[in-house]
Amino acid sequence: MKRILLAVGLLSVASGVFAAGKPCEELKSEIAAKIDANGVSGYTLEVVDNVTPDAGFQVVGSCEGGTKAIVYKR
């Protein structure tokens, strides 16, 4: 029983940390590294308010608790 309570407690703490979300610049850097590793060039990543992006953009990430989005344009 103690193990179950411990597991539930750890999950609730972990969910609070994940709900906060990553800082946008940190996530943007991680996404850029993955794109660069695939040999892609001539693209832009922008942090925008969480709104519907223009037709030429693709949402590739969400940050700061879902309040902002990272969009990709080639």
PQR file of N, CA, C, O and H, with PARSE charges and radii, in Angstrom:
ATOM      1  N   MET A   1       0.815  -1.186   0.000 -0.4000 1.5000
ATOM      2  CA  MET A   1       0.000   0.000   0.000 -0.0000 2.0000
ATOM      3  C   MET A   1       0.867   1.262   0.000  0.5500 1.7000
ATOM      4  O   MET A   1       0.546   2.248  -0.663 -0.5500 1.4000
ATOM      5  N   LYS A   2       1.961   1.216   0.747 -0.4000 1.5000
ATOM      6  CA  LYS A   2       2.839   2.382   0.808 -0.0000 2.0000
ATOM      7  C   LYS A   2       3.449   2.668  -0.560  0.5500 1.7000
ATOM      8  O   LYS A   2       3.632   3.827  -0.933 -0.5500 1.4000
ATOM      9  H   LYS A   2       2.222   0.416   1.286  0.4000 1.0000
ATOM     10  N   ARG A   3       3.764   1.609  -1.308 -0.4000 1.5000
ATOM     11  CA  ARG A   3       4.353   1.781  -2.642 -0.0000 2.0000
ATOM     12  C   ARG A   3       3.368   2.450  -3.584  0.5500 1.7000
ATOM     13  O   ARG A   3       3.749   3.302  -4.387 -0.5500 1.4000
ATOM     14  H   ARG A   3       3.615   0.668  -1.006  0.4000 1.0000
ATOM     15  N   ILE A   4       2.110   2.069  -3.488 -0.4000 1.5000
ATOM     16  CA  ILE A   4       1.085   2.672  -4.349 -0.0000 2.0000
ATOM     17  C   ILE A   4       0.952   4.155  -4.034  0.5500 1.7000
ATOM     18  O   ILE A   4       0.887   4.975  -4.950 -0.5500 1.4000
ATOM     19  H   ILE A   4       1.800   1.378  -2.836  0.4000 1.0000
ATOM     20  N   LEU A   5       0.909   4.511  -2.754 -0.4000 1.5000
ATOM     21  CA  LEU A   5       0.801   5.917  -2.371 -0.0000 2.0000
ATOM     22  C   LEU A   5       2.032   6.706  -2.817  0.5500 1.7000
ATOM     23  O   LEU A   5       1.913   7.851  -3.254 -0.5500 1.4000
ATOM     24  H   LEU A   5       0.962   3.845  -2.010  0.4000 1.0000
ATOM     25  N   LEU A   6       3.200   6.100  -2.708 -0.4000 1.5000
ATOM     26  CA  LEU A   6       4.427   6.751  -3.150 -0.0000 2.0000
ATOM     27  C   LEU A   6       4.403   6.980  -4.657  0.5500 1.7000
ATOM     28  O   LEU A   6       4.774   8.054  -5.131 -0.5500 1.4000
ATOM     29  H   LEU A   6       3.296   5.170  -2.353  0.4000 1.0000
ATOM     30  N   ALA A   7       3.965   5.970  -5.411 -0.4000 1.5000
ATOM     31  CA  ALA A   7       3.895   6.093  -6.866 -0.0000 2.0000
ATOM     32  C   ALA A   7       2.911   7.184  -7.270  0.5500 1.7000
ATOM     33  O   ALA A   7       3.201   7.975  -8.167 -0.5500 1.4000
ATOM     34  H   ALA A   7       3.663   5.097  -5.026  0.4000 1.0000
ATOM     35  N   VAL A   8       1.757   7.235  -6.623 -0.4000 1.5000
ATOM     36  CA  VAL A   8       0.761   8.261  -6.935 -0.0000 2.0000
ATOM     37  C   VAL A   8       1.308   9.642  -6.603  0.5500 1.7000
ATOM     38  O   VAL A   8       1.093  10.593  -7.355 -0.5500 1.4000
ATOM     39  H   VAL A   8       1.522   6.593  -5.894  0.4000 1.0000
ATOM     40  N   GLY A   9       2.005   9.758  -5.496 -0.4000 1.5000
ATOM     41  CA  GLY A   9       2.602  11.039  -5.112 -0.0000 2.0000
ATOM     42  C   GLY A   9       3.651  11.495  -6.100  0.5500 1.7000
ATOM     43  O   GLY A   9       3.690  12.671  -6.462 -0.5500 1.4000
ATOM     44  H   GLY A   9       2.180   8.985  -4.885  0.4000 1.0000
ATOM     45  N   LEU A  10       4.505  10.585  -6.544 -0.4000 1.5000
ATOM     46  CA  LEU A  10       5.536  10.937  -7.522 -0.0000 2.0000
ATOM     47  C   LEU A  10       4.925  11.325  -8.858  0.5500 1.7000
ATOM     48  O   LEU A  10       5.409  12.247  -9.515 -0.5500 1.4000
ATOM     49  H   LEU A  10       4.474   9.630  -6.249  0.4000 1.0000
ATOM     50  N   LEU A  11       3.867  10.634  -9.267 -0.4000 1.5000
ATOM     51  CA  LEU A  11       3.204  10.972 -10.524 -0.0000 2.0000
ATOM     52  C   LEU A  11       2.561  12.352 -10.458  0.5500 1.7000
ATOM     53  O   LEU A  11       2.587  13.088 -11.444 -0.5500 1.4000
ATOM     54  H   LEU A  11       3.474   9.885  -8.733  0.4000 1.0000
ATOM     55  N   SER A  12       1.994  12.710  -9.332 -0.4000 1.5000
ATOM     56  CA  SER A  12       1.363  14.028  -9.227 -0.0000 2.0000
ATOM     57  C   SER A  12       2.410  15.135  -9.261  0.5500 1.7000
ATOM     58  O   SER A  12       2.169  16.190  -9.848 -0.5500 1.4000
ATOM     59  H   SER A  12       1.973  12.112  -8.531  0.4000 1.0000
ATOM     60  N   VAL A  13       3.563  14.915  -8.644 -0.4000 1.5000
ATOM     61  CA  VAL A  13       4.640  15.905  -8.699 -0.0000 2.0000
ATOM     62  C   VAL A  13       5.170  16.018 -10.116  0.5500 1.7000
ATOM     63  O   VAL A  13       5.390  17.125 -10.607 -0.5500 1.4000
ATOM     64  H   VAL A  13       3.759  14.058  -8.168  0.4000 1.0000
ATOM     65  N   ALA A  14       5.376  14.890 -10.780 -0.4000 1.5000
ATOM     66  CA  ALA A  14       5.897  14.896 -12.151 -0.0000 2.0000
ATOM     67  C   ALA A  14       4.925  15.560 -13.103  0.5500 1.7000
ATOM     68  O   ALA A  14       5.352  16.280 -14.005 -0.5500 1.4000
ATOM     69  H   ALA A  14       5.197  13.991 -10.381  0.4000 1.0000
ATOM     70  N   SER A  15       3.641  15.342 -12.932 -0.4000 1.5000
ATOM     71  CA  SER A  15       2.672  15.957 -13.834 -0.0000 2.0000
ATOM     72  C   SER A  15       2.667  17.465 -13.669  0.5500 1.7000
ATOM     73  O   SER A  15       2.440  18.182 -14.644 -0.5500 1.4000
ATOM     74  H   SER A  15       3.295  14.757 -12.199  0.4000 1.0000
ATOM     75  N   GLY A  16       2.907  17.965 -12.477 -0.4000 1.5000
ATOM     76  CA  GLY A  16       2.991  19.404 -12.261 -0.0000 2.0000
ATOM     77  C   GLY A  16       4.187  20.008 -12.961  0.5500 1.7000
ATOM     78  O   GLY A  16       4.106  21.119 -13.486 -0.5500 1.4000
ATOM     79  H   GLY A  16       3.091  17.382 -11.685  0.4000 1.0000
ATOM     80  N   VAL A  17       5.295  19.291 -12.976 -0.4000 1.5000
ATOM     81  CA  VAL A  17       6.490  19.776 -13.655 -0.0000 2.0000
ATOM     82  C   VAL A  17       6.264  19.812 -15.165  0.5500 1.7000
ATOM     83  O   VAL A  17       6.644  20.781 -15.822 -0.5500 1.4000
ATOM     84  H   VAL A  17       5.361  18.389 -12.549  0.4000 1.0000
ATOM     85  N   PHE A  18       5.654  18.774 -15.717 -0.4000 1.5000
ATOM     86  CA  PHE A  18       5.416  18.725 -17.158 -0.0000 2.0000
ATOM     87  C   PHE A  18       4.360  19.731 -17.588  0.5500 1.7000
ATOM     88  O   PHE A  18       4.427  20.246 -18.705 -0.5500 1.4000
ATOM     89  H   PHE A  18       5.345  17.987 -15.183  0.4000 1.0000
ATOM     90  N   ALA A  19       3.402  20.020 -16.746 -0.4000 1.5000
ATOM     91  CA  ALA A  19       2.352  20.969 -17.098 -0.0000 2.0000
ATOM     92  C   ALA A  19       2.913  22.374 -17.259  0.5500 1.7000
ATOM     93  O   ALA A  19       2.366  23.179 -18.012 -0.5500 1.4000
ATOM     94  H   ALA A  19       3.348  19.602 -15.839  0.4000 1.0000
ATOM     95  N   ALA A  20       4.010  22.677 -16.552 -0.4000 1.5000
ATOM     96  CA  ALA A  20       4.610  23.997 -16.660 -0.0000 2.0000
ATOM     97  C   ALA A  20       5.169  24.235 -18.054  0.5500 1.7000
ATOM     98  O   ALA A  20       5.191  25.374 -18.521 -0.5500 1.4000
ATOM     99  H   ALA A  20       4.455  22.023 -15.939  0.4000 1.0000
ATOM    100  N   GLY A  21       5.616  23.194 -18.721 -0.4000 1.5000
ATOM    101  CA  GLY A  21       6.135  23.318 -20.078 -0.0000 2.0000
ATOM    102  C   GLY A  21       7.557  23.839 -20.095  0.5500 1.7000
ATOM    103  O   GLY A  21       8.055  24.394 -19.116 -0.5500 1.4000
ATOM    104  H   GLY A  21       5.599  22.269 -18.341  0.4000 1.0000
ATOM    105  N   LYS A  22       8.190  23.646 -21.229 -0.4000 1.5000
ATOM    106  CA  LYS A  22       9.563  24.104 -21.403 -0.0000 2.0000
ATOM    107  C   LYS A  22       9.581  25.573 -21.792  0.5500 1.7000
ATOM    108  O   LYS A  22       8.620  26.080 -22.370 -0.5500 1.4000
ATOM    109  H   LYS A  22       7.786  23.195 -22.024  0.4000 1.0000
ATOM    110  N   PRO A  23      10.672  26.254 -21.475 -0.5600 1.5000
ATOM    111  CA  PRO A  23      10.836  27.610 -22.003  0.2800 2.0000
ATOM    112  C   PRO A  23      10.955  27.545 -23.526  0.5500 1.7000
ATOM    113  O   PRO A  23      11.534  26.605 -24.071 -0.5500 1.4000
ATOM    114  N   CYS A  24      10.411  28.535 -24.196 -0.4000 1.5000
ATOM    115  CA  CYS A  24      10.341  28.505 -25.656 -0.0000 2.0000
ATOM    116  C   CYS A  24      11.717  28.462 -26.316  0.5500 1.7000
ATOM    117  O   CYS A  24      11.918  27.715 -27.273 -0.5500 1.4000
ATOM    118  H   CYS A  24       9.940  29.298 -23.754  0.4000 1.0000
ATOM    119  N   GLU A  25      12.647  29.241 -25.827 -0.4000 1.5000
ATOM    120  CA  GLU A  25      13.964  29.285 -26.463 -0.0000 2.0000
ATOM    121  C   GLU A  25      14.688  27.952 -26.332  0.5500 1.7000
ATOM    122  O   GLU A  25      15.407  27.547 -27.246 -0.5500 1.4000
ATOM    123  H   GLU A  25      12.483  29.848 -25.050  0.4000 1.0000
ATOM    124  N   GLU A  26      14.506  27.267 -25.211 -0.4000 1.5000
ATOM    125  CA  GLU A  26      15.129  25.954 -25.021 -0.0000 2.0000
ATOM    126  C   GLU A  26      14.544  24.945 -26.010  0.5500 1.7000
ATOM    127  O   GLU A  26      15.287  24.210 -26.659 -0.5500 1.4000
ATOM    128  H   GLU A  26      13.922  27.596 -24.469  0.4000 1.0000
ATOM    129  N   LEU A  27      13.240  24.911 -26.124 -0.4000 1.5000
ATOM    130  CA  LEU A  27      12.592  23.988 -27.049 -0.0000 2.0000
ATOM    131  C   LEU A  27      12.921  24.329 -28.496  0.5500 1.7000
ATOM    132  O   LEU A  27      13.130  23.434 -29.314 -0.5500 1.4000
ATOM    133  H   LEU A  27      12.636  25.508 -25.597  0.4000 1.0000
ATOM    134  N   LYS A  28      12.967  25.609 -28.811 -0.4000 1.5000
ATOM    135  CA  LYS A  28      13.316  26.051 -30.166 -0.0000 2.0000
ATOM    136  C   LYS A  28      14.715  25.569 -30.540  0.5500 1.7000
ATOM    137  O   LYS A  28      14.935  25.129 -31.669 -0.5500 1.4000
ATOM    138  H   LYS A  28      12.797  26.336 -28.146  0.4000 1.0000
ATOM    139  N   SER A  29      15.655  25.648 -29.610 -0.4000 1.5000
ATOM    140  CA  SER A  29      17.026  25.176 -29.856 -0.0000 2.0000
ATOM    141  C   SER A  29      17.062  23.674 -30.089  0.5500 1.7000
ATOM    142  O   SER A  29      17.794  23.199 -30.957 -0.5500 1.4000
ATOM    143  H   SER A  29      15.476  26.005 -28.694  0.4000 1.0000
ATOM    144  N   GLU A  30      16.276  22.919 -29.320 -0.4000 1.5000
ATOM    145  CA  GLU A  30      16.233  21.465 -29.495 -0.0000 2.0000
ATOM    146  C   GLU A  30      15.650  21.094 -30.855  0.5500 1.7000
ATOM    147  O   GLU A  30      16.158  20.197 -31.528 -0.5500 1.4000
ATOM    148  H   GLU A  30      15.681  23.305 -28.615  0.4000 1.0000
ATOM    149  N   ILE A  31      14.586  21.782 -31.258 -0.4000 1.5000
ATOM    150  CA  ILE A  31      13.969  21.504 -32.552 -0.0000 2.0000
ATOM    151  C   ILE A  31      14.926  21.862 -33.682  0.5500 1.7000
ATOM    152  O   ILE A  31      15.050  21.110 -34.649 -0.5500 1.4000
ATOM    153  H   ILE A  31      14.174  22.511 -30.711  0.4000 1.0000
ATOM    154  N   ALA A  32      15.604  23.005 -33.569 -0.4000 1.5000
ATOM    155  CA  ALA A  32      16.564  23.426 -34.592 -0.0000 2.0000
ATOM    156  C   ALA A  32      17.690  22.410 -34.723  0.5500 1.7000
ATOM    157  O   ALA A  32      18.135  22.125 -35.835 -0.5500 1.4000
ATOM    158  H   ALA A  32      15.503  23.616 -32.783  0.4000 1.0000
ATOM    159  N   ALA A  33      18.160  21.857 -33.604 -0.4000 1.5000
ATOM    160  CA  ALA A  33      19.229  20.850 -33.649 -0.0000 2.0000
ATOM    161  C   ALA A  33      18.772  19.601 -34.396  0.5500 1.7000
ATOM    162  O   ALA A  33      19.541  19.022 -35.163 -0.5500 1.4000
ATOM    163  H   ALA A  33      17.799  22.088 -32.700  0.4000 1.0000
ATOM    164  N   LYS A  34      17.524  19.181 -34.178 -0.4000 1.5000
ATOM    165  CA  LYS A  34      17.008  18.000 -34.875 -0.0000 2.0000
ATOM    166  C   LYS A  34      16.854  18.261 -36.370  0.5500 1.7000
ATOM    167  O   LYS A  34      17.148  17.392 -37.191 -0.5500 1.4000
ATOM    168  H   LYS A  34      16.899  19.652 -33.556  0.4000 1.0000
ATOM    169  N   ILE A  35      16.393  19.454 -36.717 -0.4000 1.5000
ATOM    170  CA  ILE A  35      16.231  19.799 -38.135 -0.0000 2.0000
ATOM    171  C   ILE A  35      17.591  19.869 -38.815  0.5500 1.7000
ATOM    172  O   ILE A  35      17.765  19.357 -39.921 -0.5500 1.4000
ATOM    173  H   ILE A  35      16.154  20.159 -36.051  0.4000 1.0000
ATOM    174  N   ASP A  36      18.559  20.505 -38.152 -0.4000 1.5000
ATOM    175  CA  ASP A  36      19.913  20.610 -38.704 -0.0000 2.0000
ATOM    176  C   ASP A  36      20.554  19.232 -38.876  0.5500 1.7000
ATOM    177  O   ASP A  36      21.271  18.993 -39.848 -0.5500 1.4000
ATOM    178  H   ASP A  36      18.418  20.921 -37.254  0.4000 1.0000
ATOM    179  N   ALA A  37      20.292  18.327 -37.928 -0.4000 1.5000
ATOM    180  CA  ALA A  37      20.857  16.979 -38.001 -0.0000 2.0000
ATOM    181  C   ALA A  37      20.330  16.215 -39.213  0.5500 1.7000
ATOM    182  O   ALA A  37      20.985  15.294 -39.701 -0.5500 1.4000
ATOM    183  H   ALA A  37      19.710  18.521 -37.138  0.4000 1.0000
ATOM    184  N   ASN A  38      19.152  16.593 -39.697 -0.4000 1.5000
ATOM    185  CA  ASN A  38      18.585  15.960 -40.887 -0.0000 2.0000
ATOM    186  C   ASN A  38      19.058  16.623 -42.179  0.5500 1.7000
ATOM    187  O   ASN A  38      18.620  16.246 -43.266 -0.5500 1.4000
ATOM    188  H   ASN A  38      18.620  17.341 -39.301  0.4000 1.0000
ATOM    189  N   GLY A  39      19.948  17.607 -42.066 -0.4000 1.5000
ATOM    190  CA  GLY A  39      20.527  18.244 -43.243 -0.0000 2.0000
ATOM    191  C   GLY A  39      19.639  19.289 -43.896  0.5500 1.7000
ATOM    192  O   GLY A  39      19.874  19.657 -45.047 -0.5500 1.4000
ATOM    193  H   GLY A  39      20.304  17.913 -41.183  0.4000 1.0000
ATOM    194  N   VAL A  40      18.637  19.772 -43.198 -0.4000 1.5000
ATOM    195  CA  VAL A  40      17.731  20.775 -43.756 -0.0000 2.0000
ATOM    196  C   VAL A  40      18.354  22.157 -43.575  0.5500 1.7000
ATOM    197  O   VAL A  40      18.908  22.467 -42.520 -0.5500 1.4000
ATOM    198  H   VAL A  40      18.447  19.473 -42.263  0.4000 1.0000
ATOM    199  N   SER A  41      18.257  22.974 -44.610 -0.4000 1.5000
ATOM    200  CA  SER A  41      18.735  24.359 -44.505 -0.0000 2.0000
ATOM    201  C   SER A  41      17.687  25.284 -45.116  0.5500 1.7000
ATOM    202  O   SER A  41      16.773  24.827 -45.801 -0.5500 1.4000
ATOM    203  H   SER A  41      17.808  22.721 -45.467  0.4000 1.0000
ATOM    204  N   GLY A  42      17.821  26.570 -44.869 -0.4000 1.5000
ATOM    205  CA  GLY A  42      16.898  27.539 -45.444 -0.0000 2.0000
ATOM    206  C   GLY A  42      15.532  27.523 -44.791  0.5500 1.7000
ATOM    207  O   GLY A  42      14.524  27.657 -45.484 -0.5500 1.4000
ATOM    208  H   GLY A  42      18.564  26.942 -44.312  0.4000 1.0000
ATOM    209  N   TYR A  43      15.470  27.366 -43.492 -0.4000 1.5000
ATOM    210  CA  TYR A  43      14.196  27.352 -42.779 -0.0000 2.0000
ATOM    211  C   TYR A  43      14.221  28.403 -41.673  0.5500 1.7000
ATOM    212  O   TYR A  43      15.284  28.911 -41.318 -0.5500 1.4000
ATOM    213  H   TYR A  43      16.290  27.258 -42.929  0.4000 1.0000
ATOM    214  N   THR A  44      13.062  28.723 -41.135 -0.4000 1.5000
ATOM    215  CA  THR A  44      12.974  29.607 -39.978 -0.0000 2.0000
ATOM    216  C   THR A  44      12.073  28.974 -38.932  0.5500 1.7000
ATOM    217  O   THR A  44      11.096  28.299 -39.254 -0.5500 1.4000
ATOM    218  H   THR A  44      12.198  28.310 -41.423  0.4000 1.0000
ATOM    219  N   LEU A  45      12.418  29.203 -37.692 -0.4000 1.5000
ATOM    220  CA  LEU A  45      11.577  28.814 -36.563 -0.0000 2.0000
ATOM    221  C   LEU A  45      11.226  30.096 -35.827  0.5500 1.7000
ATOM    222  O   LEU A  45      12.097  30.923 -35.558 -0.5500 1.4000
ATOM    223  H   LEU A  45      13.212  29.752 -37.431  0.4000 1.0000
ATOM    224  N   GLU A  46       9.951  30.261 -35.502 -0.4000 1.5000
ATOM    225  CA  GLU A  46       9.507  31.452 -34.788 -0.0000 2.0000
ATOM    226  C   GLU A  46       8.631  31.049 -33.618  0.5500 1.7000
ATOM    227  O   GLU A  46       7.874  30.081 -33.698 -0.5500 1.4000
ATOM    228  H   GLU A  46       9.244  29.589 -35.720  0.4000 1.0000
ATOM    229  N   VAL A  47       8.740  31.797 -32.533 -0.4000 1.5000
ATOM    230  CA  VAL A  47       7.868  31.619 -31.387 -0.0000 2.0000
ATOM    231  C   VAL A  47       6.736  32.618 -31.546  0.5500 1.7000
ATOM    232  O   VAL A  47       6.971  33.818 -31.683 -0.5500 1.4000
ATOM    233  H   VAL A  47       9.355  32.583 -32.468  0.4000 1.0000
ATOM    234  N   VAL A  48       5.497  32.117 -31.527 -0.4000 1.5000
ATOM    235  CA  VAL A  48       4.324  32.977 -31.702 -0.0000 2.0000
ATOM    236  C   VAL A  48       3.311  32.679 -30.603  0.5500 1.7000
ATOM    237  O   VAL A  48       3.361  31.629 -29.961 -0.5500 1.4000
ATOM    238  H   VAL A  48       5.306  31.142 -31.415  0.4000 1.0000
ATOM    239  N   ASP A  49       2.391  33.619 -30.396 -0.4000 1.5000
ATOM    240  CA  ASP A  49       1.284  33.338 -29.488 -0.0000 2.0000
ATOM    241  C   ASP A  49       0.514  32.158 -30.037  0.5500 1.7000
ATOM    242  O   ASP A  49       0.495  31.936 -31.247 -0.5500 1.4000
ATOM    243  H   ASP A  49       2.350  34.471 -30.917  0.4000 1.0000
ATOM    244  N   ASN A  50      -0.112  31.411 -29.175 -0.4000 1.5000
ATOM    245  CA  ASN A  50      -0.796  30.194 -29.587 -0.0000 2.0000
ATOM    246  C   ASN A  50      -2.065  30.531 -30.364  0.5500 1.7000
ATOM    247  O   ASN A  50      -3.178  30.422 -29.850 -0.5500 1.4000
ATOM    248  H   ASN A  50      -0.097  31.591 -28.192  0.4000 1.0000
ATOM    249  N   VAL A  51      -1.871  30.939 -31.606 -0.4000 1.5000
ATOM    250  CA  VAL A  51      -2.972  31.258 -32.510 -0.0000 2.0000
ATOM    251  C   VAL A  51      -2.806  30.418 -33.764  0.5500 1.7000
ATOM    252  O   VAL A  51      -1.780  29.760 -33.942 -0.5500 1.4000
ATOM    253  H   VAL A  51      -0.967  31.027 -32.025  0.4000 1.0000
ATOM    254  N   THR A  52      -3.790  30.435 -34.621 -0.4000 1.5000
ATOM    255  CA  THR A  52      -3.688  29.705 -35.876 -0.0000 2.0000
ATOM    256  C   THR A  52      -2.639  30.387 -36.747  0.5500 1.7000
ATOM    257  O   THR A  52      -2.785  31.562 -37.081 -0.5500 1.4000
ATOM    258  H   THR A  52      -4.623  30.969 -34.477  0.4000 1.0000
ATOM    259  N   PRO A  53      -1.576  29.661 -37.120 -0.5600 1.5000
ATOM    260  CA  PRO A  53      -0.525  30.278 -37.937  0.2800 2.0000
ATOM    261  C   PRO A  53      -0.978  30.475 -39.378  0.5500 1.7000
ATOM    262  O   PRO A  53      -1.990  29.922 -39.808 -0.5500 1.4000
ATOM    263  N   ASP A  54      -0.212  31.274 -40.113 -0.4000 1.5000
ATOM    264  CA  ASP A  54      -0.485  31.498 -41.532 -0.0000 2.0000
ATOM    265  C   ASP A  54      -0.387  30.183 -42.286  0.5500 1.7000
ATOM    266  O   ASP A  54       0.145  29.198 -41.775 -0.5500 1.4000
ATOM    267  H   ASP A  54       0.610  31.724 -39.764  0.4000 1.0000
ATOM    268  N   ALA A  55      -0.901  30.179 -43.497 -0.4000 1.5000
ATOM    269  CA  ALA A  55      -0.912  28.966 -44.316 -0.0000 2.0000
ATOM    270  C   ALA A  55       0.492  28.453 -44.610  0.5500 1.7000
ATOM    271  O   ALA A  55       0.675  27.249 -44.793 -0.5500 1.4000
ATOM    272  H   ALA A  55      -1.334  30.980 -43.912  0.4000 1.0000
ATOM    273  N   GLY A  56       1.493  29.340 -44.662 -0.4000 1.5000
ATOM    274  CA  GLY A  56       2.846  28.931 -44.998 -0.0000 2.0000
ATOM    275  C   GLY A  56       3.634  28.362 -43.833  0.5500 1.7000
ATOM    276  O   GLY A  56       4.788  27.970 -44.009 -0.5500 1.4000
ATOM    277  H   GLY A  56       1.344  30.317 -44.514  0.4000 1.0000
ATOM    278  N   PHE A  57       3.041  28.307 -42.643 -0.4000 1.5000
ATOM    279  CA  PHE A  57       3.738  27.830 -41.458 -0.0000 2.0000
ATOM    280  C   PHE A  57       3.193  26.486 -41.001  0.5500 1.7000
ATOM    281  O   PHE A  57       2.047  26.132 -41.277 -0.5500 1.4000
ATOM    282  H   PHE A  57       2.104  28.625 -42.500  0.4000 1.0000
ATOM    283  N   GLN A  58       4.050  25.740 -40.291 -0.4000 1.5000
ATOM    284  CA  GLN A  58       3.643  24.469 -39.696 -0.0000 2.0000
ATOM    285  C   GLN A  58       4.016  24.519 -38.217  0.5500 1.7000
ATOM    286  O   GLN A  58       5.157  24.842 -37.886 -0.5500 1.4000
ATOM    287  H   GLN A  58       4.981  26.027 -40.067  0.4000 1.0000
ATOM    288  N   VAL A  59       3.091  24.210 -37.331 -0.4000 1.5000
ATOM    289  CA  VAL A  59       3.367  24.185 -35.897 -0.0000 2.0000
ATOM    290  C   VAL A  59       4.204  22.945 -35.599  0.5500 1.7000
ATOM    291  O   VAL A  59       3.806  21.826 -35.922 -0.5500 1.4000
ATOM    292  H   VAL A  59       2.165  23.947 -37.600  0.4000 1.0000
ATOM    293  N   VAL A  60       5.380  23.155 -34.973 -0.4000 1.5000
ATOM    294  CA  VAL A  60       6.279  22.039 -34.669 -0.0000 2.0000
ATOM    295  C   VAL A  60       6.514  21.862 -33.179  0.5500 1.7000
ATOM    296  O   VAL A  60       7.212  20.934 -32.768 -0.5500 1.4000
ATOM    297  H   VAL A  60       5.703  24.065 -34.711  0.4000 1.0000
ATOM    298  N   GLY A  61       5.938  22.744 -32.362 -0.4000 1.5000
ATOM    299  CA  GLY A  61       6.102  22.607 -30.921 -0.0000 2.0000
ATOM    300  C   GLY A  61       5.216  23.557 -30.159  0.5500 1.7000
ATOM    301  O   GLY A  61       4.713  24.542 -30.700 -0.5500 1.4000
ATOM    302  H   GLY A  61       5.372  23.497 -32.696  0.4000 1.0000
ATOM    303  N   SER A  62       5.035  23.242 -28.887 -0.4000 1.5000
ATOM    304  CA  SER A  62       4.247  24.072 -27.991 -0.0000 2.0000
ATOM    305  C   SER A  62       5.080  24.286 -26.739  0.5500 1.7000
ATOM    306  O   SER A  62       5.733  23.357 -26.264 -0.5500 1.4000
ATOM    307  H   SER A  62       5.444  22.442 -28.448  0.4000 1.0000
ATOM    308  N   CYS A  63       5.066  25.496 -26.199 -0.4000 1.5000
ATOM    309  CA  CYS A  63       5.915  25.787 -25.054 -0.0000 2.0000
ATOM    310  C   CYS A  63       5.196  26.706 -24.076  0.5500 1.7000
ATOM    311  O   CYS A  63       4.102  27.205 -24.340 -0.5500 1.4000
ATOM    312  H   CYS A  63       4.535  26.251 -26.584  0.4000 1.0000
ATOM    313  N   GLU A  64       5.850  26.912 -22.935 -0.4000 1.5000
ATOM    314  CA  GLU A  64       5.338  27.757 -21.859 -0.0000 2.0000
ATOM    315  C   GLU A  64       3.907  27.392 -21.491  0.5500 1.7000
ATOM    316  O   GLU A  64       3.019  28.243 -21.439 -0.5500 1.4000
ATOM    317  H   GLU A  64       6.739  26.508 -22.720  0.4000 1.0000
ATOM    318  N   GLY A  65       3.711  26.105 -21.237 -0.4000 1.5000
ATOM    319  CA  GLY A  65       2.421  25.616 -20.788 -0.0000 2.0000
ATOM    320  C   GLY A  65       1.324  25.685 -21.826  0.5500 1.7000
ATOM    321  O   GLY A  65       0.145  25.749 -21.476 -0.5500 1.4000
ATOM    322  H   GLY A  65       4.433  25.414 -21.279  0.4000 1.0000
ATOM    323  N   GLY A  66       1.692  25.672 -23.109 -0.4000 1.5000
ATOM    324  CA  GLY A  66       0.708  25.693 -24.178 -0.0000 2.0000
ATOM    325  C   GLY A  66       0.235  27.083 -24.567  0.5500 1.7000
ATOM    326  O   GLY A  66      -0.692  27.222 -25.365 -0.5500 1.4000
ATOM    327  H   GLY A  66       2.650  25.619 -23.393  0.4000 1.0000
ATOM    328  N   THR A  67       0.867  28.118 -24.008 -0.4000 1.5000
ATOM    329  CA  THR A  67       0.460  29.484 -24.334 -0.0000 2.0000
ATOM    330  C   THR A  67       1.121  30.004 -25.597  0.5500 1.7000
ATOM    331  O   THR A  67       0.647  30.971 -26.193 -0.5500 1.4000
ATOM    332  H   THR A  67       1.620  28.004 -23.360  0.4000 1.0000
ATOM    333  N   LYS A  68       2.210  29.373 -26.010 -0.4000 1.5000
ATOM    334  CA  LYS A  68       2.930  29.792 -27.210 -0.0000 2.0000
ATOM    335  C   LYS A  68       3.202  28.578 -28.083  0.5500 1.7000
ATOM    336  O   LYS A  68       3.187  27.439 -27.616 -0.5500 1.4000
ATOM    337  H   LYS A  68       2.595  28.587 -25.526  0.4000 1.0000
ATOM    338  N   ALA A  69       3.450  28.846 -29.363 -0.4000 1.5000
ATOM    339  CA  ALA A  69       3.743  27.769 -30.309 -0.0000 2.0000
ATOM    340  C   ALA A  69       5.015  28.114 -31.077  0.5500 1.7000
ATOM    341  O   ALA A  69       5.355  29.284 -31.247 -0.5500 1.4000
ATOM    342  H   ALA A  69       3.462  29.772 -29.742  0.4000 1.0000
ATOM    343  N   ILE A  70       5.705  27.083 -31.533 -0.4000 1.5000
ATOM    344  CA  ILE A  70       6.875  27.261 -32.403 -0.0000 2.0000
ATOM    345  C   ILE A  70       6.460  26.817 -33.790  0.5500 1.7000
ATOM    346  O   ILE A  70       5.999  25.693 -33.991 -0.5500 1.4000
ATOM    347  H   ILE A  70       5.429  26.132 -31.394  0.4000 1.0000
ATOM    348  N   VAL A  71       6.633  27.725 -34.749 -0.4000 1.5000
ATOM    349  CA  VAL A  71       6.224  27.423 -36.116 -0.0000 2.0000
ATOM    350  C   VAL A  71       7.451  27.351 -37.023  0.5500 1.7000
ATOM    351  O   VAL A  71       8.453  28.033 -36.807 -0.5500 1.4000
ATOM    352  H   VAL A  71       7.007  28.637 -34.585  0.4000 1.0000
ATOM    353  N   TYR A  72       7.337  26.505 -38.041 -0.4000 1.5000
ATOM    354  CA  TYR A  72       8.423  26.218 -38.980 -0.0000 2.0000
ATOM    355  C   TYR A  72       7.988  26.705 -40.352  0.5500 1.7000
ATOM    356  O   TYR A  72       6.851  26.492 -40.774 -0.5500 1.4000
ATOM    357  H   TYR A  72       6.523  25.951 -38.216  0.4000 1.0000
ATOM    358  N   LYS A  73       8.914  27.364 -41.041 -0.4000 1.5000
ATOM    359  CA  LYS A  73       8.656  27.763 -42.421 -0.0000 2.0000
ATOM    360  C   LYS A  73       9.909  27.489 -43.235  0.5500 1.7000
ATOM    361  O   LYS A  73      11.018  27.827 -42.822 -0.5500 1.4000
ATOM    362  H   LYS A  73       9.837  27.537 -40.699  0.4000 1.0000
ATOM    363  N   ARG A  74       9.727  26.888 -44.366 -0.4000 1.5000
ATOM    364  CA  ARG A  74      10.860  26.555 -45.233 -0.0000 2.0000
ATOM    365  C   ARG A  74      11.059  27.611 -46.267  0.5500 1.7000
ATOM    366  O   ARG A  74      11.968  27.506 -47.090 -0.5500 1.4000
ATOM    367  H   ARG A  74       8.826  26.613 -44.702  0.4000 1.0000
TER
END
